[in-house]
Amino acid sequence: MSSESKLLKEQYNISKELLGFTLAELQENEGYLTAKEIAQQPRLWQKTWQLVYENKEKLSDFLRSAFAEDSLTVVLTGAGTSAFIGNVLQGPFQKHTKKTTTAIATTDLILHPEQYLNKSATLLISFARSGDSPESLAAVNIADEYCEKVYHLIITCNPEGQLALSSVPGKKTALVFLLPPEADDQSLAMTGSFTSMLLAGLLIARIADISLLRVQVDTLSQFGENILENYSQPLRSAARLDFQRVVFLGSGPLRWVANESDLKVQELTDGTVICKSDSFLGFRHGPKAVINAATLLVYLFSNNAHVYRYENDLVKAVSLGERGLYRIGVIETAKKGIDTDLLIELSSNGESVDEEMLSVVSVLPAQLLGFYKSLELGLSPDKPSKKETITRVVRGVTIYPFSE
C-alpha cells in the first residue's frame, strides 16, 4: 500500500473501503484520486472556514478599501466549473455586501470586457483551481488595462499557479486567498476545489459574521458526512440504471449548482451521458421536452418554504406526464408527498443552514453519481476523457491583444 493510501486510512478512518471500493480497486481503475477528493470534502470545508477566520482582518481591510469606491461594481469570474462558483455566489454576494454584483465567465469577459467591466471602478474576484488557464490570466490583465481603478481578489487552490503568482506583494489593490492544499484536486473533475472555493466566497461575503458562521459550516460537514455514509450506495445503485440523460433542477443559488452538477456527470462519463440543467420554473418553458424513458431527474430542493412550493408543483407536474426512468431528490429535511424514487435527506436531526449555504453540499450527490457511472461505463474517473477531449488545465487557447 502506498504512503498516500496509509495516510488516507489514518485521516478518514478507512479500514477497507472508500465509497464502497477497496483502495486497491480504486487505484487499479484510476479512481482513487477522485474518490479521495470527494470523500474529504466535509473536513475540507472546516479547514476552509478556519483559513477565512484566520485571515478575517486582511480580507476585511481589503474589502473595506474596495467598497470605499462609490461607483464600484463587483464581477465574479472564472472558467468552466470556476465560473459556476460566481453564478452561485452572485445573489448572496450582492445581498450581503449591498454592492452591485455580476457573474461573468472569463471566457466571455475577455471577448467583450467593455460590456461587463465598470470602467471607473471594478472589484474582480477570480476563482481558479490551477490558476493557469489562459482566460483567467487574460481577464486579470484586461481588467488592469481597461479599468481606471481595479481591485483583484484571487481565490485559488494552487499557490504555484500563474494567477496566484501574478499578484504584486504589498500591492493594496490585490489580494490572493489560498485554499487548503487538499482543495487542489489532482483528478480531472473539480470536486473539493469547487465546494471549498464556493464556501470561501460565501464566507467572505459575510466576513463580519465569520465567527457565527462556524456553526453552519459544521452543519454542512455533518450533511456531507451523512450523504457519504448513508447515500453513497443508493447512488451507486442508481448509477447502474440504463439512463442516457440526466436533468438537474434547482432554484436561486441551487439553479447554478444544478449547472455544475450536470457538468460533473457529463465530464466523468466522457460525454456518454448527456446532461442538462435548469430552474424548476424555467424547466416548464420548453426544456421539459427532454424527458424520455432513459432520463434520470435530480431535484435540488430549496429549504425556503416559499420557493419549495413552486418546486414541488413542478415535481407533481412531471409525475402526471413523462416521468423519466428514475427520480432523485436532495432536500434538507424530508417533507410528505415528494414523488421521487430516492430522497436524499441532508439533515438527520432537524438542523438547518441558510438557503445559500446548501449550495456547498447539494452538489455532492452529482459528484458521487458521476463517479459511480464512470466506473460502470468502464472509464477511469481520474482521467475519464479517453481521447483527452477535455484536460485538467485547458490547452490550445491563444490570447489576442484587446483594443477598444
C-alpha positions, 0 to 999 in steps of 0.5 A, a space after each residue: 500500500 502506498 504512503 498516500 493510501 496509509 495516510 488516507 486510512 489514518 485521516 478518514 478512518 478507512 479500514 477497507 473501503 472508500 465509497 464502497 471500493 477497496 483502495 486497491 480497486 480504486 487505484 487499479 481503475 484510476 479512481 482513487 484520486 477522485 474518490 479521495 477528493 470527494 470523500 474529504 470534502 466535509 473536513 475540507 470545508 472546516 479547514 476552509 472556514 478556519 483559513 477565512 477566520 484566520 485571515 478575517 482582518 486582511 480580507 476585511 481591510 481589503 474589502 473595506 478599501 474596495 467598497 470605499 469606491 462609490 461607483 464600484 461594481 463587483 464581477 465574479 469570474 472564472 472558467 468552466 466549473 470556476 465560473 459556476 462558483 460566481 453564478 452561485 455566489 452572485 445573489 448572496 454576494 450582492 445581498 450581503 455586501 449591498 454592492 452591485 454584483 455580476 457573474 461573468 465567465 472569463 471566457 466571455 469577459 475577455 471577448 467583450 470586457 467593455 460590456 461587463 467591466 465598470 470602467 471607473 471602478 471594478 472589484 474582480 474576484 477570480 476563482 481558479 483551481 490551477 490558476 493557469 488557464 489562459 482566460 483567467 490570466 487574460 481577464 486579470 490583465 484586461 481588467 488592469 488595462 481597461 479599468 481606471 481603478 481595479 481591485 483583484 481578489 484571487 481565490 485559488 487552490 494552487 499557490 504555484 499557479 500563474 494567477 496566484 503568482 501574478 499578484 504584486 506583494 504589498 500591492 493594496 489593490 490585490 489580494 490572493 486567498 489560498 485554499 487548503 492544499 487538499 482543495 487542489 484536486 489532482 483528478 480531472 473533475 473539480 470536486 473539493 476545489 469547487 465546494 471549498 472555493 464556493 464556501 470561501 466566497 460565501 464566507 467572505 461575503 459575510 466576513 463580519 459574521 465569520 465567527 457565527 458562521 462556524 456553526 453552519 459550516 459544521 452543519 454542512 460537514 455533518 450533511 456531507 458526512 451523512 450523504 457519504 455514509 448513508 447515500 453513497 450506495 443508493 447512488 451507486 445503485 442508481 448509477 447502474 440504471 440504463 439512463 442516457 440523460 440526466 436533468 438537474 433542477 434547482 432554484 436561486 443559488 441551487 439553479 447554478 449548482 444544478 449547472 455544475 452538477 450536470 457538468 460533473 456527470 457529463 465530464 466523468 462519463 466522457 460525454 456518454 451521458 448527456 446532461 442538462 440543467 435548469 430552474 424548476 420554473 424555467 424547466 416548464 418553458 420548453 426544456 421539459 421536452 427532454 424527458 424520455 424513458 432513459 432520463 434520470 431527474 435530480 431535484 435540488 430542493 430549496 429549504 425556503 418554504 416559499 420557493 419549495 412550493 413552486 418546486 414541488 408543483 413542478 415535481 407533481 407536474 412531471 409525475 402526471 406526464 413523462 416521468 423519466 426512468 428514475 427520480 432523485 431528490 436532495 432536500 434538507 429535511 424530508 417533507 410528505 408527498 415528494 414523488 421521487 424514487 430516492 430522497 436524499 435527506 441532508 439533515 438527520 436531526 432537524 438542523 438547518 443552514 441558510 438557503 445559500 449555504 446548501 449550495 456547498 453540499 447539494 452538489 455532492 450527490 452529482 459528484 458521487 453519481 458521476 463517479 459511480 457511472 464512470 466506473 460502470 461505463 468502464 472509464 477511469 474517473 481520474 482521467 475519464 476523457 479517453 481521447 483527452 477531449 477535455 484536460 485538467 488545465 485547458 490547452 490550445 487557447 491563444 490570447 489576442 491583444 484587446 483594443 477598444 
